[in-house]
Amino acid sequence: MTVAGTPKSVPAKSGVLVEKRDGVLVVTINRPEVRNATDFYAARELTRALTELDTDPEVAVGIVTGAGGTFSSGKDLKAELDGRPAPEDGLTEFEPPTRVRVRKPLIAAVEGYALGGGFDLVLACDMVIAAENAVFACTEVARGFVASEGGAARLPQRVPHSVAVELLLTGEPISGVRAAEIGLANRVVPAGQALAAALDLAQRIRRNSPLAVLATKEALRERLRAEEEQAFEIQDAIFGPVLAAEDGQEGARAWVERREPVWRSRWLP
């Protein structure tokens, strides 16, 4: 799927670059014109890339990052409102990238914004390198959505429960420094150095026994797997009515139109 040392050839609409660097698969969200917000095509390519990470014997560690000084501002709400044409290859169903079970170590290299779905993608990674200018936020509630792709299920595993509740219910941002203080980020580096630091960490992992690394990650993930799967199952049943409510459309429209949303839903059915 990739050529060593060079970006993979992907459809022009995908907005994702994949390259190999000395045994490390670097996946870059490449839609800087929309702060790396992900549309259908980008999400699908992210899923493909994470699947490749596990199936490619030439790579031992994966890194997810963003182009242009931003990780990802989440879902492309304008594209969501505009609708999307049917993909040329007809593939319309795929596992969301945040729910792909990746066996190999995965590092998030975060510069700038990691908001909403972008933050969910960070939480799908095992380790996080944050630049000093990184900004993390579960913005879904401010848009009439819910953090259904990892925020609600995984954030309480990574930070103290009360901190997770505050982040999820307020939608307010925290800095890269604060993320490290609460245990969300492994370390903070100067702006522009997140990918380099992530590559250094990846190489430190890669020089160890591949089998031992895989087994260790598997043991760590298995310890949390049942709790995570149950969390997703419970939240999906609760979040269903919210995702179907008109507030999500209103929140997206308000964001695109740069105005305050007018909420109409009040209680769960």
Secondary structure, 3 states (H helix, E strand, C coil): CCEECECCCCCCCCCEEEEEECCEEEEEECCHHHCCCECHHHHHHHHHHHHHHHHCCCCCEEEEEECCCCCECCECHHHHHHCCCCCCCCCCCCCCHHHCCCCCCEEEEECCEEECHHHHHHHCCCEEEEECCCEEECHHHHHCCCCCCCHHHHHHHHCCHHHHHHHHHHCCCEEHHHHHHCCCCCEEECCCCHHHHHHHHHHHHHCCCHHHHHHHHHHHHHHHHHHHHHHHHHHHHHHHHHHHCHHHHHHHHHHHCCCCCCCCCCCCC
